[in-house]
């Protein structure tokens, strides 16, 4: 028996739609997915404008759904479940996806399921060529979230540590802005860092020796600002590259060492890295090397699934169904949860 799940993601500045099929408890199969990013629209403002994001989701989501169905060769009536991102995220943006999902469910007389955005990221490596196995430690580095979780199964998450102020992604973006780089800042800073000397500037590694698994990156941003102000006049290209490389090195060192501490504390030998920062090349290189020395397996999403996407939402819904950890609803009234800690999400 197979189940066809349509997933809709609209939590921030990407509109994603995907179709995932499950068969007899096997690993869900991604049939098709489509994504529209709003980066070009928000670049003029230096960051996401919530109202513009919501309106763009309205324009994009139905054409993307039609595209996905056509690519998968599936009729709308073949869908067994409509999944959508319920939170966390921008309230207006979330309402677009939730509204469409519940309208489709009602029209097709099929159940709907609201999915936690971070759970989608956490489970996204199961769509990779090298899927993980439970249990594992998860490093979630997505947007405003930096967390370490112990994952014993679908819906069985224990928070080990999290950021107490800025997340890693925010540290990348804010530091990039201080260096005069464009939006989105994280990828731009990483590209510039390739031409710099990571040892040129001594920047702090906040909470590196705190004895716990929490993170803090606000102080690093302040240190980058202080250093940037020391440049006489406009910084030369090499100074900017060196500061970018030093900033990236500081963020990556903290993420790597805290992840290793989490593995040591739990005794687990498997690490999953998910979220947009998980695409960072230096982070992957250093984690791979450090974990190889310790006999730890590391799993990542495919690069094109590191950003927000509908595939991870459809996958999370499918895996929750398989695990008996969710009960889809045929009540089509809906709400969204702009703030929704992942550790509050429990198996049904």
ZALUMVEX-70389 format. One record per residue (C-alpha): residue in one letter; chain; x negated, z, y. Coordinates in nm, 3 decimals. Layout:
# residues N
{node 'A','A',{X,Z,Y}} ...
***
This chain:
# residues 348
{node 'X','A',{0.000,0.000,0.000}} {node 'X','A',{-0.133,-0.086,0.346}} {node 'X','A',{-0.050,0.043,0.692}} {node 'X','A',{-0.097,-0.164,1.006}} {node 'X','A',{-0.176,0.042,1.317}} {node 'X','A',{-0.171,-0.091,1.673}} {node 'X','A',{-0.391,0.117,1.903}} {node 'X','A',{-0.370,0.125,2.284}} {node 'X','A',{-0.638,0.283,2.506}} {node 'X','A',{-0.580,0.328,2.881}} {node 'X','A',{-0.739,0.660,2.973}} {node 'X','A',{-0.963,0.544,3.259}} {node 'X','A',{-1.109,0.206,3.356}} {node 'X','A',{-1.090,0.007,3.032}} {node 'X','A',{-0.778,-0.137,2.877}} {node 'X','A',{-0.820,-0.168,2.502}} {node 'X','A',{-0.588,-0.287,2.226}} {node 'X','A',{-0.670,-0.316,1.855}} {node 'X','A',{-0.521,-0.359,1.509}} {node 'X','A',{-0.649,-0.150,1.218}} {node 'X','A',{-0.533,-0.170,0.858}} {node 'X','A',{-0.560,0.101,0.594}} {node 'X','A',{-0.531,0.036,0.221}} {node 'X','A',{-0.477,0.307,-0.042}} {node 'X','A',{-0.685,0.569,0.134}} {node 'X','A',{-0.989,0.345,0.184}} {node 'X','A',{-1.193,0.318,0.503}} {node 'X','A',{-0.971,0.164,0.773}} {node 'X','A',{-1.047,-0.202,0.850}} {node 'X','A',{-1.063,-0.338,1.203}} {node 'X','A',{-0.868,-0.665,1.210}} {node 'X','A',{-0.901,-0.750,1.580}} {node 'X','A',{-0.958,-0.584,1.913}} {node 'X','A',{-0.965,-0.688,2.279}} {node 'X','A',{-1.095,-0.508,2.584}} {node 'X','A',{-1.074,-0.556,2.958}} {node 'X','A',{-1.310,-0.357,3.180}} {node 'X','A',{-1.231,-0.280,3.543}} {node 'X','A',{-1.595,-0.235,3.642}} {node 'X','A',{-1.599,-0.528,3.885}} {node 'X','A',{-1.285,-0.402,4.060}} {node 'X','A',{-1.411,-0.046,4.107}} {node 'X','A',{-1.769,-0.143,4.196}} {node 'X','A',{-1.675,-0.200,4.561}} {node 'X','A',{-1.567,0.166,4.585}} {node 'X','A',{-1.862,0.317,4.395}} {node 'X','A',{-1.636,0.473,4.133}} {node 'X','A',{-1.296,0.463,3.968}} {node 'X','A',{-0.993,0.457,4.199}} {node 'X','A',{-0.711,0.605,3.986}} {node 'X','A',{-0.420,0.415,4.144}} {node 'X','A',{-0.600,0.081,4.111}} {node 'X','A',{-0.688,0.164,3.752}} {node 'X','A',{-0.325,0.235,3.662}} {node 'X','A',{-0.198,-0.086,3.818}} {node 'X','A',{-0.460,-0.293,3.641}} {node 'X','A',{-0.368,-0.142,3.304}} {node 'X','A',{-0.010,-0.258,3.366}} {node 'X','A',{-0.130,-0.614,3.427}} {node 'X','A',{-0.363,-0.629,3.127}} {node 'X','A',{-0.216,-0.437,2.836}} {node 'X','A',{0.058,-0.677,2.721}} {node 'X','A',{-0.162,-0.994,2.732}} {node 'X','A',{-0.431,-0.802,2.539}} {node 'X','A',{-0.177,-0.696,2.277}} {node 'X','A',{-0.062,-1.057,2.238}} {node 'X','A',{-0.425,-1.168,2.205}} {node 'X','A',{-0.499,-0.913,1.933}} {node 'X','A',{-0.189,-1.003,1.730}} {node 'X','A',{-0.276,-1.371,1.752}} {node 'X','A',{-0.640,-1.317,1.646}} {node 'X','A',{-0.532,-1.102,1.352}} {node 'X','A',{-0.263,-1.348,1.250}} {node 'X','A',{-0.001,-1.074,1.253}} {node 'X','A',{0.355,-1.069,1.383}} {node 'X','A',{0.467,-0.789,1.612}} {node 'X','A',{0.722,-0.685,1.351}} {node 'X','A',{0.444,-0.627,1.095}} {node 'X','A',{0.319,-0.319,1.284}} {node 'X','A',{0.384,0.008,1.099}} {node 'X','A',{0.263,0.252,1.365}} {node 'X','A',{0.186,0.235,1.738}} {node 'X','A',{-0.091,0.472,1.850}} {node 'X','A',{-0.189,0.546,2.208}} {node 'X','A',{-0.428,0.768,2.401}} {node 'X','A',{-0.238,1.079,2.503}} {node 'X','A',{-0.535,1.243,2.677}} {node 'X','A',{-0.764,1.344,2.827}} {node 'X','A',{-0.796,1.100,3.115}} {node 'X','A',{-0.634,0.989,3.439}} {node 'X','A',{-0.265,1.082,3.432}} {node 'X','A',{-0.136,0.754,3.575}} {node 'X','A',{-0.357,0.544,3.351}} {node 'X','A',{-0.254,0.740,3.040}} {node 'X','A',{0.113,0.693,3.126}} {node 'X','A',{0.076,0.315,3.114}} {node 'X','A',{-0.045,0.314,2.753}} {node 'X','A',{0.195,0.587,2.646}} {node 'X','A',{0.488,0.407,2.806}} {node 'X','A',{0.414,0.075,2.639}} {node 'X','A',{0.348,0.237,2.300}} {node 'X','A',{0.674,0.429,2.302}} {node 'X','A',{0.869,0.127,2.427}} {node 'X','A',{0.725,-0.084,2.144}} {node 'X','A',{0.799,0.189,1.891}} {node 'X','A',{1.159,0.214,2.005}} {node 'X','A',{1.207,-0.164,2.008}} {node 'X','A',{1.055,-0.206,1.660}} {node 'X','A',{1.206,0.117,1.523}} {node 'X','A',{0.856,0.223,1.417}} {node 'X','A',{0.687,0.562,1.469}} {node 'X','A',{0.436,0.637,1.744}} {node 'X','A',{0.140,0.876,1.756}} {node 'X','A',{-0.048,1.014,2.057}} {node 'X','A',{-0.424,1.032,1.995}} {node 'X','A',{-0.696,1.246,2.152}} {node 'X','A',{-0.941,1.020,2.336}} {node 'X','A',{-1.247,1.219,2.229}} {node 'X','A',{-1.134,1.224,1.868}} {node 'X','A',{-1.132,0.847,1.888}} {node 'X','A',{-1.493,0.848,2.004}} {node 'X','A',{-1.591,1.107,1.744}} {node 'X','A',{-1.447,0.902,1.455}} {node 'X','A',{-1.554,0.558,1.587}} {node 'X','A',{-1.872,0.545,1.371}} {node 'X','A',{-1.642,0.513,1.068}} {node 'X','A',{-1.592,0.151,1.179}} {node 'X','A',{-1.967,0.085,1.167}} {node 'X','A',{-2.167,-0.079,0.891}} {node 'X','A',{-2.307,0.267,0.808}} {node 'X','A',{-2.012,0.509,0.823}} {node 'X','A',{-2.081,0.883,0.799}} {node 'X','A',{-1.944,1.136,0.553}} {node 'X','A',{-1.801,1.481,0.629}} {node 'X','A',{-1.927,1.735,0.723}} {node 'X','A',{-2.153,1.653,1.018}} {node 'X','A',{-2.260,1.764,1.364}} {node 'X','A',{-2.123,1.542,1.641}} {node 'X','A',{-2.285,1.487,1.981}} {node 'X','A',{-2.007,1.362,2.209}} {node 'X','A',{-2.144,1.209,2.529}} {node 'X','A',{-1.853,1.032,2.693}} {node 'X','A',{-1.796,1.020,3.069}} {node 'X','A',{-1.733,1.373,3.193}} {node 'X','A',{-1.776,1.523,2.846}} {node 'X','A',{-2.091,1.644,2.673}} {node 'X','A',{-2.019,1.851,2.362}} {node 'X','A',{-2.164,1.947,2.028}} {node 'X','A',{-1.909,1.987,1.750}} {node 'X','A',{-1.917,2.082,1.384}} {node 'X','A',{-1.688,1.834,1.206}} {node 'X','A',{-1.565,1.932,0.859}} {node 'X','A',{-1.293,1.669,0.836}} {node 'X','A',{-1.025,1.493,1.037}} {node 'X','A',{-0.878,1.751,1.273}} {node 'X','A',{-1.124,2.018,1.162}} {node 'X','A',{-1.348,2.061,1.465}} {node 'X','A',{-1.549,2.362,1.576}} {node 'X','A',{-1.698,2.363,1.925}} {node 'X','A',{-2.067,2.457,1.917}} {node 'X','A',{-2.158,2.395,2.280}} {node 'X','A',{-2.050,2.203,2.588}} {node 'X','A',{-2.147,2.133,2.945}} {node 'X','A',{-2.075,2.404,3.200}} {node 'X','A',{-2.088,2.163,3.495}} {node 'X','A',{-2.194,1.797,3.511}} {node 'X','A',{-2.198,1.604,3.183}} {node 'X','A',{-2.481,1.375,3.077}} {node 'X','A',{-2.286,1.065,3.179}} {node 'X','A',{-2.221,1.214,3.522}} {node 'X','A',{-2.590,1.298,3.559}} {node 'X','A',{-2.676,0.934,3.488}} {node 'X','A',{-2.414,0.801,3.730}} {node 'X','A',{-2.480,1.046,4.015}} {node 'X','A',{-2.857,1.005,3.990}} {node 'X','A',{-2.815,0.629,3.994}} {node 'X','A',{-2.610,0.654,4.312}} {node 'X','A',{-2.886,0.861,4.474}} {node 'X','A',{-3.127,0.580,4.386}} {node 'X','A',{-2.903,0.320,4.548}} {node 'X','A',{-2.801,0.159,4.218}} {node 'X','A',{-2.465,-0.003,4.160}} {node 'X','A',{-2.160,0.112,3.967}} {node 'X','A',{-2.152,0.194,3.680}} {node 'X','A',{-2.473,0.382,3.743}} {node 'X','A',{-2.576,0.491,3.393}} {node 'X','A',{-2.659,0.148,3.251}} {node 'X','A',{-2.822,0.045,3.581}} {node 'X','A',{-3.046,0.352,3.579}} {node 'X','A',{-3.143,0.290,3.215}} {node 'X','A',{-3.238,-0.070,3.295}} {node 'X','A',{-3.450,0.035,3.594}} {node 'X','A',{-3.614,0.311,3.387}} {node 'X','A',{-3.766,0.049,3.157}} {node 'X','A',{-4.009,-0.039,3.440}} {node 'X','A',{-4.096,0.320,3.530}} {node 'X','A',{-4.325,0.604,3.424}} {node 'X','A',{-4.121,0.886,3.269}} {node 'X','A',{-4.393,1.138,3.350}} {node 'X','A',{-4.423,1.047,3.719}} {node 'X','A',{-4.194,1.325,3.842}} {node 'X','A',{-4.149,1.670,3.691}} {node 'X','A',{-3.775,1.725,3.670}} {node 'X','A',{-3.594,2.027,3.522}} {node 'X','A',{-3.445,2.038,3.172}} {node 'X','A',{-3.151,2.275,3.240}} {node 'X','A',{-3.061,2.527,2.966}} {node 'X','A',{-3.319,2.376,2.732}} {node 'X','A',{-3.438,2.724,2.630}} {node 'X','A',{-3.110,2.909,2.685}} {node 'X','A',{-3.074,3.009,2.322}} {node 'X','A',{-2.728,2.856,2.300}} {node 'X','A',{-2.594,2.502,2.263}} {node 'X','A',{-2.443,2.462,2.608}} {node 'X','A',{-2.549,2.198,2.862}} {node 'X','A',{-2.589,2.186,3.240}} {node 'X','A',{-2.692,1.878,3.435}} {node 'X','A',{-2.588,1.963,3.793}} {node 'X','A',{-2.932,2.109,3.870}} {node 'X','A',{-3.101,1.792,3.751}} {node 'X','A',{-2.895,1.586,3.996}} {node 'X','A',{-3.003,1.820,4.276}} {node 'X','A',{-3.368,1.780,4.175}} {node 'X','A',{-3.332,1.401,4.181}} {node 'X','A',{-3.182,1.424,4.530}} {node 'X','A',{-3.467,1.648,4.648}} {node 'X','A',{-3.729,1.410,4.513}} {node 'X','A',{-3.558,1.103,4.657}} {node 'X','A',{-3.563,1.266,5.003}} {node 'X','A',{-3.940,1.310,4.978}} {node 'X','A',{-3.997,0.937,4.976}} {node 'X','A',{-4.124,0.825,5.315}} {node 'X','A',{-3.871,0.580,5.450}} {node 'X','A',{-3.719,0.354,5.190}} {node 'X','A',{-3.871,0.411,4.845}} {node 'X','A',{-4.067,0.125,4.694}} {node 'X','A',{-3.942,-0.038,4.375}} {node 'X','A',{-4.200,0.144,4.162}} {node 'X','A',{-4.104,0.485,4.302}} {node 'X','A',{-3.739,0.418,4.220}} {node 'X','A',{-3.827,0.300,3.871}} {node 'X','A',{-4.047,0.604,3.810}} {node 'X','A',{-3.774,0.843,3.926}} {node 'X','A',{-3.517,0.660,3.712}} {node 'X','A',{-3.744,0.689,3.407}} {node 'X','A',{-3.815,1.057,3.475}} {node 'X','A',{-3.442,1.128,3.514}} {node 'X','A',{-3.352,0.950,3.192}} {node 'X','A',{-3.631,1.131,3.006}} {node 'X','A',{-3.501,1.470,3.122}} {node 'X','A',{-3.142,1.397,3.013}} {node 'X','A',{-3.247,1.255,2.677}} {node 'X','A',{-3.483,1.542,2.597}} {node 'X','A',{-3.207,1.797,2.649}} {node 'X','A',{-2.958,1.599,2.438}} {node 'X','A',{-3.207,1.552,2.154}} {node 'X','A',{-3.333,1.910,2.140}} {node 'X','A',{-2.987,2.063,2.163}} {node 'X','A',{-2.865,1.831,1.885}} {node 'X','A',{-3.155,1.939,1.665}} {node 'X','A',{-3.074,2.304,1.736}} {node 'X','A',{-2.712,2.243,1.635}} {node 'X','A',{-2.823,2.087,1.307}} {node 'X','A',{-3.054,2.380,1.243}} {node 'X','A',{-2.781,2.635,1.325}} {node 'X','A',{-2.525,2.473,1.095}} {node 'X','A',{-2.765,2.372,0.818}} {node 'X','A',{-2.612,2.023,0.814}} {node 'X','A',{-2.815,1.707,0.753}} {node 'X','A',{-2.594,1.450,0.921}} {node 'X','A',{-2.550,1.376,1.293}} {node 'X','A',{-2.292,1.152,1.460}} {node 'X','A',{-2.350,1.035,1.818}} {node 'X','A',{-2.050,0.892,2.001}} {node 'X','A',{-1.942,0.799,2.353}} {node 'X','A',{-2.081,0.571,2.620}} {node 'X','A',{-2.415,0.751,2.659}} {node 'X','A',{-2.460,0.704,2.284}} {node 'X','A',{-2.551,0.342,2.360}} {node 'X','A',{-2.861,0.451,2.553}} {node 'X','A',{-3.165,0.295,2.386}} {node 'X','A',{-3.406,0.582,2.457}} {node 'X','A',{-3.160,0.839,2.323}} {node 'X','A',{-3.119,0.642,2.000}} {node 'X','A',{-3.493,0.595,1.958}} {node 'X','A',{-3.575,0.962,2.009}} {node 'X','A',{-3.290,1.090,1.794}} {node 'X','A',{-3.378,0.848,1.514}} {node 'X','A',{-3.742,0.956,1.518}} {node 'X','A',{-3.673,1.330,1.541}} {node 'X','A',{-3.406,1.324,1.272}} {node 'X','A',{-3.615,1.108,1.037}} {node 'X','A',{-3.886,1.375,1.046}} {node 'X','A',{-3.627,1.635,0.940}} {node 'X','A',{-3.451,1.431,0.674}} {node 'X','A',{-3.133,1.401,0.883}} {node 'X','A',{-2.908,1.093,0.879}} {node 'X','A',{-2.790,0.969,1.220}} {node 'X','A',{-2.479,0.755,1.269}} {node 'X','A',{-2.368,0.566,1.578}} {node 'X','A',{-2.071,0.344,1.664}} {node 'X','A',{-2.142,-0.026,1.690}} {node 'X','A',{-2.265,-0.092,2.044}} {node 'X','A',{-1.949,-0.277,2.144}} {node 'X','A',{-1.742,0.027,2.038}} {node 'X','A',{-1.939,0.286,2.240}} {node 'X','A',{-1.726,0.235,2.550}} {node 'X','A',{-1.355,0.322,2.558}} {node 'X','A',{-1.163,0.084,2.330}} {node 'X','A',{-0.841,0.045,2.138}} {node 'X','A',{-1.016,0.026,1.800}} {node 'X','A',{-1.115,0.393,1.811}} {node 'X','A',{-0.757,0.494,1.895}} {node 'X','A',{-0.608,0.292,1.610}} {node 'X','A',{-0.879,0.426,1.376}} {node 'X','A',{-0.819,0.791,1.471}} {node 'X','A',{-0.447,0.749,1.413}} {node 'X','A',{-0.506,0.580,1.076}} {node 'X','A',{-0.749,0.850,0.961}} {node 'X','A',{-0.512,1.127,1.068}} {node 'X','A',{-0.236,0.967,0.862}} {node 'X','A',{-0.465,0.936,0.560}} {node 'X','A',{-0.571,1.300,0.589}} {node 'X','A',{-0.216,1.425,0.635}} {node 'X','A',{-0.328,1.569,0.968}} {node 'X','A',{-0.057,1.414,1.184}} {node 'X','A',{0.312,1.345,1.172}} {node 'X','A',{0.411,1.028,1.361}} {node 'X','A',{0.718,1.063,1.576}} {node 'X','A',{1.030,0.850,1.610}} {node 'X','A',{1.129,1.041,1.922}} {node 'X','A',{1.021,0.809,2.201}} {node 'X','A',{1.018,1.052,2.492}} {node 'X','A',{0.652,1.104,2.581}} {node 'X','A',{0.410,1.304,2.787}} {node 'X','A',{0.035,1.283,2.847}} {node 'X','A',{-0.238,1.546,2.861}} {node 'X','A',{-0.496,1.467,3.133}} {node 'X','A',{-0.682,1.786,3.032}} {node 'X','A',{-0.698,1.841,2.658}} {node 'X','A',{-0.995,2.022,2.500}} {node 'X','A',{-1.089,1.869,2.166}} {node 'X','A',{-1.131,2.208,1.999}} {node 'X','A',{-0.760,2.271,2.059}} {node 'X','A',{-0.680,1.977,1.834}} {node 'X','A',{-0.604,2.109,1.485}} {node 'X','A',{-0.483,1.950,1.167}} {node 'X','A',{-0.108,1.960,1.133}} 
***
